[in-house]
Amino acid sequence: MKKNLLVAALAMAAAVGCVGCGSKYDATVKADPEYQWCIHGPVVLADGETQNGWNGKAKELYEASKMTATSVEEISKVSTEVADVLAKKNIKYLYTEVIWAGIKDAGWSTNFKGTDGKIYKANASYAFKAATLSYDEAEEVYSEQQWIHDAKTAHVESLTPSTYFSPVWQEAADEDGFSWASNPVITGGAGKYQIVVAQYTEVSSATVPGYGIAAIKLEAAAEDKALPYEEVVKFVPADHTYGLIGSATSTGWDSDTDMVASADGKSWSITAQLTGGNAIKVRADDKWDYSWGNDEGKDITIEEDGSYTVTITFDNDGVGKVTVVKAA
């Protein structure tokens, strides 16, 4: 009898001791004292109507796409799974924002690698980045300070691998064609997401992520609004046509100049007058589904005026490389 009373007394004491216990998560709001944080990319904002943009957007769009400083405890109210992951990190700043992904055509597409190991093409309305902003009060202009992710400065890891694809943090493309020039993509299907961006106290390096991003799905989009993903099959060069485009060409970014195939069908080339200080790319089929630039996938800058031969050559795996040679 005494033993039972003792057990009951201990249980009651434990229960009383837990009254008013705080959350196991950090409730501190970690706000960056120097910069405001913002969402970029053609995702749709929380109102479900306004399509966002990249840098240089209107001041009103900057204001509407700003992120809010938050705490791990607040995130736990939406997802304990993400909060549990964040609780193990050394967090310097923590921000959040609600967006819609995959419901409004952005006019271009980008690839990602699924958890099944396959490569998929997504409408760019699934792609986004975060950035820290400074504000010039005199000029009333915002400017980006740190892109998250960004080559060499912001190594980002995905905190929700089933809903968010983070590109590999390396300059050279991996076996699937991804590098730090690739876009981060929401992969959990069209819908409403709470985006969480954490900056860690650790400094970004090739082996240590300095940031983490989570995409917490709150609501699926209506079926008639959802833009589908498309599995990417191996690129077969001979199945496409190729053209030169860019501000360095006579037609600018408005239209392509057709390139001519070699006899072996492994390369396409064109000789054209190009304007220095401007840029070019090669793209397939007069569309932006497939395009090639420098080794990082970015625009190729032409240093000076002149006649150039631009060639795109494909290896046996369908990987293309562009070379630009100025006439002697």
C-alpha positions in Angstrom: 0.0 0.0 0.0 2.8 2.4 0.9 4.6 1.5 -2.3 1.5 2.4 -4.4 1.1 5.7 -2.5 4.8 6.5 -3.2 4.4 5.8 -6.9 1.2 8.0 -7.1 3.0 10.8 -5.2 5.9 10.7 -7.6 3.6 10.8 -10.6 1.7 13.8 -9.2 5.0 15.6 -8.5 6.1 15.0 -12.1 2.8 16.3 -13.4 2.9 19.4 -11.2 6.5 20.0 -12.2 5.5 20.1 -15.9 2.9 22.7 -15.4 4.0 25.8 -17.3 7.0 24.0 -18.9 8.2 25.9 -22.0 8.4 24.4 -25.5 11.4 22.2 -26.3 12.0 24.6 -29.2 13.8 27.9 -29.2 11.3 30.7 -29.0 13.8 33.4 -29.7 13.0 35.4 -32.9 16.3 35.5 -34.8 16.1 38.6 -37.0 19.0 40.0 -39.1 19.7 43.5 -37.7 21.3 44.7 -40.9 19.3 43.4 -43.8 15.7 42.6 -44.7 15.1 39.2 -46.3 13.0 38.6 -49.4 11.7 35.9 -51.7 12.6 36.0 -55.4 11.5 34.1 -58.4 8.3 33.6 -60.4 6.4 31.9 -57.6 3.0 33.4 -56.6 2.8 35.3 -53.4 0.5 34.5 -50.4 -2.5 36.2 -51.9 -2.6 33.5 -54.6 -2.7 36.0 -57.4 0.5 38.1 -57.5 3.4 36.6 -59.4 6.7 37.4 -57.9 9.9 38.3 -59.8 13.7 38.4 -59.6 15.9 41.4 -58.7 15.0 44.8 -60.1 11.3 44.3 -59.6 8.9 47.1 -58.6 9.2 48.5 -55.1 5.7 47.3 -54.3 6.7 43.8 -55.2 9.8 44.0 -53.0 7.6 45.0 -50.1 5.0 42.3 -50.8 7.7 39.5 -51.0 9.6 40.4 -47.8 10.1 37.6 -45.3 9.3 37.6 -41.6 11.8 36.8 -38.8 10.5 33.7 -36.9 11.5 31.2 -34.3 11.8 27.4 -34.2 8.9 27.4 -31.8 6.7 29.2 -34.3 7.7 26.8 -37.1 6.8 23.8 -34.8 3.2 25.0 -34.9 3.3 24.2 -38.7 5.7 21.3 -38.8 7.3 19.5 -35.9 9.3 17.6 -38.4 11.0 20.7 -39.7 11.3 22.2 -36.2 13.0 19.0 -35.0 15.6 19.4 -37.7 16.1 23.1 -37.0 16.5 22.5 -33.3 19.7 20.6 -34.0 21.2 23.4 -36.0 23.1 26.4 -34.7 20.9 29.2 -36.2 22.0 32.7 -36.6 18.9 34.1 -38.4 15.5 32.4 -39.3 12.9 33.7 -41.7 9.7 32.6 -43.2 7.1 33.5 -45.9 4.1 31.8 -47.5 4.0 31.4 -51.3 2.1 29.4 -54.0 4.2 27.2 -56.4 3.2 25.8 -59.8 0.0 27.6 -60.4 0.9 30.4 -62.9 3.0 29.8 -66.0 6.4 31.6 -65.8 7.2 31.1 -69.5 10.3 29.0 -69.0 11.3 25.7 -67.2 14.0 24.3 -65.1 15.2 20.8 -64.1 15.5 19.1 -60.7 16.4 15.6 -59.5 13.6 13.8 -57.7 14.1 11.6 -54.6 13.5 8.6 -57.0 16.8 9.5 -58.8 15.0 10.6 -62.0 15.4 14.0 -63.6 12.3 16.2 -64.0 11.4 19.4 -65.8 9.4 21.9 -63.8 7.7 25.2 -64.8 9.8 28.0 -63.4 6.8 29.0 -61.2 8.2 26.3 -58.9 11.6 28.0 -58.7 12.7 30.6 -56.1 15.6 32.0 -54.1 15.9 34.1 -51.0 18.0 37.3 -50.7 19.0 39.8 -48.1 18.1 43.4 -49.0 19.5 46.8 -48.3 17.4 49.9 -48.9 18.4 53.3 -50.1 15.9 55.7 -48.5 17.0 58.7 -50.6 16.6 56.8 -53.9 13.8 54.5 -52.6 15.5 51.6 -54.2 16.2 48.0 -52.9 19.3 46.1 -53.8 20.2 42.4 -53.1 23.2 41.7 -50.9 23.3 37.9 -50.5 21.5 35.5 -52.8 20.5 32.2 -51.1 21.7 30.1 -52.8 24.5 31.8 -54.8 27.7 30.5 -56.3 30.6 30.3 -53.9 28.9 32.2 -51.1 25.8 30.5 -49.9 25.9 26.7 -49.7 22.3 25.6 -49.0 21.0 22.3 -47.9 17.4 21.1 -48.2 15.7 20.5 -44.9 12.7 18.9 -46.7 14.2 16.7 -49.4 10.7 15.4 -50.5 9.4 18.9 -51.3 12.5 21.1 -52.0 15.5 20.5 -54.4 18.7 22.3 -53.6 21.4 22.2 -56.3 24.8 20.8 -55.7 27.3 23.3 -54.4 30.0 22.9 -57.1 31.1 24.8 -60.2 31.4 21.8 -62.5 28.2 20.1 -63.4 27.7 16.6 -61.9 26.7 13.5 -63.8 23.1 14.7 -63.9 24.0 18.2 -65.2 23.5 20.1 -62.0 25.9 22.7 -60.5 25.5 25.8 -58.4 24.2 27.5 -61.5 21.1 25.4 -61.3 17.9 26.6 -59.8 16.4 25.5 -56.5 13.0 24.0 -57.1 9.9 23.1 -55.1 9.2 19.4 -55.9 6.2 18.6 -53.7 3.6 19.5 -56.3 1.6 22.6 -57.0 0.2 24.3 -53.9 0.6 26.6 -51.0 3.9 26.4 -49.0 5.5 27.9 -46.0 9.1 28.6 -46.9 11.6 28.6 -44.1 15.2 30.0 -44.6 17.8 29.5 -41.9 21.2 31.0 -41.8 23.6 28.9 -39.6 26.4 30.2 -37.5 28.7 28.0 -39.6 30.3 29.6 -42.6 29.4 28.2 -46.0 32.1 26.0 -47.6 32.2 23.1 -50.1 31.6 20.6 -47.3 29.6 22.7 -44.8 26.2 24.2 -45.7 25.8 27.7 -44.3 22.0 27.8 -44.9 19.0 25.5 -44.8 15.7 25.9 -46.6 12.5 24.0 -46.0 9.3 24.0 -48.1 6.4 23.0 -45.9 3.3 22.1 -47.9 0.2 23.7 -46.4 -2.4 23.1 -49.2 -2.6 21.4 -52.6 -3.5 23.6 -55.6 -6.8 23.0 -57.4 -6.3 20.3 -60.1 -7.2 22.7 -62.9 -4.5 25.2 -61.8 -1.6 22.8 -61.1 1.3 22.8 -63.6 2.7 19.2 -64.0 6.2 18.0 -63.7 7.6 16.2 -66.7 10.2 13.4 -66.6 13.3 14.3 -68.7 14.5 11.7 -71.1 18.0 11.6 -72.5 18.6 14.6 -74.8 19.1 13.4 -78.4 20.9 16.3 -80.3 19.8 15.2 -83.7 16.1 15.6 -82.7 16.5 19.3 -82.4 17.5 22.5 -84.2 19.8 25.1 -82.8 20.1 28.9 -82.9 22.3 31.7 -81.7 20.6 34.4 -79.6 21.6 37.3 -77.4 22.3 41.0 -77.1 25.6 40.6 -79.0 23.7 39.5 -82.1 21.8 41.6 -84.7 18.4 40.3 -83.5 19.1 40.6 -79.7 17.2 38.4 -77.4 14.0 38.5 -79.5 14.8 35.8 -82.0 17.4 33.2 -83.0 19.8 32.9 -86.0 19.8 29.3 -87.2 23.0 27.3 -86.9 24.1 24.7 -89.4 24.7 21.0 -88.6 28.1 19.3 -89.3 28.3 16.3 -91.5 28.6 13.9 -88.6 25.6 15.4 -86.8 27.5 16.1 -83.6 27.9 19.8 -83.8 26.1 22.9 -85.1 27.8 26.2 -85.9 27.4 29.8 -87.2 29.7 32.6 -88.2 28.2 36.0 -87.3 29.2 39.6 -86.5 28.9 40.1 -82.7 29.0 43.3 -80.6 31.5 43.5 -77.8 30.4 44.0 -74.2 27.2 42.0 -74.9 26.2 38.4 -74.4 25.1 35.3 -76.3 23.6 31.8 -75.7 22.7 28.9 -77.9 19.3 27.4 -77.5 17.3 24.6 -79.1 14.0 24.8 -81.1 13.6 28.6 -80.7 12.6 28.0 -77.0 14.2 28.2 -73.6 13.6 24.5 -72.7 17.2 23.8 -73.6 19.9 26.4 -73.7 23.7 26.5 -73.3 26.2 29.2 -72.3 29.5 29.0 -70.5 30.6 26.1 -68.3 28.4 27.4 -65.5 25.4 27.7 -67.8 25.4 31.5 -67.8 25.5 33.9 -70.7 28.7 34.1 -72.7 30.2 37.6 -72.8 31.7 38.8 -76.1 34.7 41.0 -75.2 35.0 43.0 -78.5 33.3 43.6 -81.8 34.2 41.2 -84.6 33.3 38.1 -86.6 33.0 35.0 -84.5 32.3 31.3 -85.2 30.0 29.9 -82.5 29.8 26.1 -82.3 27.9 23.8 -80.0 29.3 20.2 -79.9 27.6 17.2 -78.2 29.3 14.2 -76.6 27.9 10.7 -76.7 25.7 11.4 -73.6 24.1 14.4 -75.3 25.9 17.0 -73.2 26.6 20.1 -75.1 29.5 22.6 -75.0 29.7 26.0 -76.7 32.9 27.4 -78.1 33.4 30.9 -79.5 36.3 31.7 -81.8 37.1 35.1 -83.2 38.2 35.4 -86.8 41.8 36.2 -87.3 
